[in-house]
Amino acid sequence: MATMPPTPAIEFWYEFASPYCYLSAARIEALAVPAGLAIVWRPFLLGPIFNVVPTNPRPTRTRRRPRPSIAGATWSGCASTTACR
């Protein structure tokens, strides 16, 4: 009995919270299936990676010193200030 060669596959690494990964994941099956490719889904989390890489600041951290031009701006006070125009 002859064995079939393995189906070529794409490894798709994605981060759950990434909007870029969401957009890619929404389209990958429509591209892979007609090409005869299987998809191997590989989830990962960026948060733990950011925690162990000291030179890369977490993108979710708040600023230590907010920019002065927007520090006190609110929508109600925005119309009266020139910083919002």
Secondary structure, DSSP 8 states (H G I E B T S, - for coil): --------EEEEEEETT-HHHHHHHHHHHHHHTTTT-EEEEEEE-HHHHHHH-TTS--TTS--SS--TTTTT--HHHHTT-GGG-
